[in-house]
Amino acid sequence: MTPSTTVRSPLRLYGRDDELATLENLLTLLRRGDGGALVLAAPPGLGRTALLRAAAETHRDRGPVLWATAASSERAVPYSGLRALLGSDVVGSGAAASDAGVATGAPAPGIARDALAGRLREFADGGPLLVCVDDAHAWDAASRAALTFEARRPGAGSRTTFLLSAADGTAFAGLPTLPLAPLDDAAASALLDRLTTGAEGLDPVVRAEILHDAGGNPRLLAALAGRLTPDQLAGRTPLPWPLPGGEAVLAAHAERLDDLPDRTRTLLLLAAAAQEHEPEGAGADALLLLRAGTRGGLPRAFLDRALFDGAGVGDLLQRAGSRVHFAHRLTARAVLHHAPWARRRAAHELLATLLTEAGDRGGADDSQVRDVPGLPGAPESRTARTTTARTTTAPPALPLAALVQRACAAPGPDAALAAGLEAAAVAPIPHAARSAALVRAALLSTGPALRAARFAAAAEQARLAGDPALARALLARTGPRPADADPAAGPGTAAGPVRSGGAGPVADPASADPVTASVHAGAVTDLAPGLAPYVHGMLALRSGPVADAHEALLAAAALLAPHDHRRSLDALLGAAEAAWAAGDALGYLDAMGRLARTPAGEDLEDYPAGMSAVLEGRTAEGHARLRRCLAPGGDPGDPAALLRAGVAALVLGDIAAACRAGARALAAVRTAGPDTLLPQALEHLAYAELRAGRHAGARAHALEGLHAARRTGQPNSSAHLHAVLALAASVEGPAEVCAAHGEAALAGAAPHGLAQAVTLATWARARADLAAGRPGEAAARLAPLVKAGPGRGHFATRTLAVPCWVEAAVLDGRLSEESRALHAAVDEFAFWAARAADPGAPAQLARCRALLAPADEADARYAEALAHHEEAGGDFEQARTHLLYGQWLRRRRRTREARGPLRDALVGFQRCSARAWAERAAGELRAAGEPVPAPRRDTAGGPLARLTPQQQRIARCVAEGATNREVASRLSLSPRTVDHHLRNVFAALAIRSRTELARLLNP
């Protein structure tokens, strides 16, 4: 299949709704006799021509359209632009052109402003006139001046609107300008889907690669997609590197460079080259450019104006503090692409020299300015001598930035320089910079095995930097790939993906620094068979099916064991974490068993054995080992070890220790990274805070973790954090927030097999149902999780939901039909409580037994539960027990006795900001005869203003669709009492049916 059968032209403009609305408003004003002008300003490829055509197409049935496109070859001919405009066809109104006496050929030369105005008025006699000029910046100066003068004149009563497109708005000062930004991710992705309609499928890695390379430029996006074969689009064959197809767009960006002074082009080249060793989007160091320009022979006054005042370089460069940025990302690539290889190489070598001097002496002495070969002012003989020299050595002592610049200047593979880059890409250099350096090293490698190993190492660093899309793209390079690009293009071209720019067990992504610490290529080659599967597995753990991650990491551990013991341990920890997230107890025990049989350091000796012992029922042994994990040996600031300590503390029931370990792990990640571990650190701390009853703190940390997970591309972590937020909202409310987070958690967890997130989210939704007085819905949600059967919840978290299920089933009147299952679940909870040492478990167990007990035993069970609460603390669970006890007393007409527990429940819920629960307790207290201020609702002047508080509660329940029996269950009333109140509600509101009540309260 040829590319033309794969790629389709778009039928609509993507991501331009706001711009189209602006144009439609402009044309509407024109039809009303209010002409105007607008300049669509954007660099090539962003769609200004397409918007211009869309406006012309919209207007063609309403009036004449004059259309002209600038020809750069006629730019030096005076008034050539106006001749092209007035000699063009009149779209949609040919008669108007004929009547105006305009021939199809060019008008007589020397046309002036007054003549232009007269001709335009003649055209406008055929209806509102739209004048469209594409690439108007390329017109000759006289035509631009005449057009600008005329475009400033329209206004009220005018029948002409000018719509111009230009590379920037500077050529038409004084006219309204609409800058076009690159497409956002959603629009670019939708356009790519349209462009590849008919292909067998677009591989996610290929999609990410194309979208990143295009940078939101629709023309470039279409060009890149159009040059790939169906097999490349589907990911069956490797992508070429760099991606082909962008040459025309880069050439269009470079057209403006030809008209710039030589010194301006030199500075732009230095600025583009200086970005190569920086993180993506960081720009270039202004002081480095000042030194490079001075050393390259550029006048100091020009450099000061260009770098610090923004003058002399048009709108191509922008300064932000000490950094210099290109106004458009593709301009930097165009500068490098357009420059001759000799000049580009000279710029990189100059920067490498300056960076080396700065690294050696903390700064360079530029007091003696000398010419640099290959740049303006240098003798030709020196230029030739420099361009034929090869960079064959890269001393390991050179700074990494200097090595990257030397790599950009290398004309072909260079084993010594590649080894130097690899050796320099170590801590404390940021992971993103290490990844970029390793990519350069891979491009300079002389053998396919070594190249693949370095790509895999670069992928690992990209993962740790929180860039999974780049990591996957680099992993795709570890397999067979086409021959290297033409060495004359230089491996440092900017066109490739060299982007410089309740918890279970914790894998350690940072403890074993990637293989870049190796000083010889042999170690990297030995790791190649296991490193790529390891990175694949760790990526899947955070953003893919965790069952796949489990298997990939087990395989990687076996491959890595002979070469990298520490990384093999990390792979086993990751496999165990994947099994935990999936709810696979046997898989978890298998991974932990392998880990326990592998010689490990002191910090890993007790953790796998302790966790396995607890799960296998050897509680005393497991607890003894896990207690030793609470103070991990080795590096006291190792975040992964601290997170494992937090898990051990939760298993031991030491919630305070879990919170301390989580806080220390978070501090360690914030201090030293890696970024990819931040969502996990925040998730562990938030979950520990939930268990401690600190719901506000848990919510704050989980929200931060959710932002971090989205930023670093970790959807699995997002699902877990949504579940934590749903649990917090099930206490604090509102119910809508709990539902939204619960649905988000389930949507993200189900496709990737995240059983723990599913269990926690379902539990949260059920707890919110209980708060709202819907025990039937809560029981229906929880029964599949806690009852025996194939749909049971996560092995380690489903037990936590047992007290909620017991409460929901009893309040819903299911005690008789579910008696056996309820008692079995309570027995399982008792077994867990005896092993877990959770301080709150005995109180919840006694509460469950009170709910199931006969009337003559329930009093004592509730008293036992409250006594345990006094020892364990925890406002929320203690208030729930008070509430249930008060409800039980009131149902037995012990109203006076019920008021005390209900009052305590109300105060407890208010103390922990559990608003929905407090409202429920207040309703019970009012029903017990104690006056409690009703919650503020917008009933003043509304239909419920005439009802008593009890009638309002009943009316709302009925309006939601509840039957009398369900309302009675929610409000702890008898069905007869509900029926009595409902009749009074109907009489007070002058209605006759439940349907009318629902319409009245839910208009």
Summary of the structure (lengths in Angstrom):
residues: 1003
radius of gyration: 35.6
end to end distance: 57.8
largest distance: 111.2
contacts: 3663
relative contact order: 0.04
helix: 64%
strand: 4%
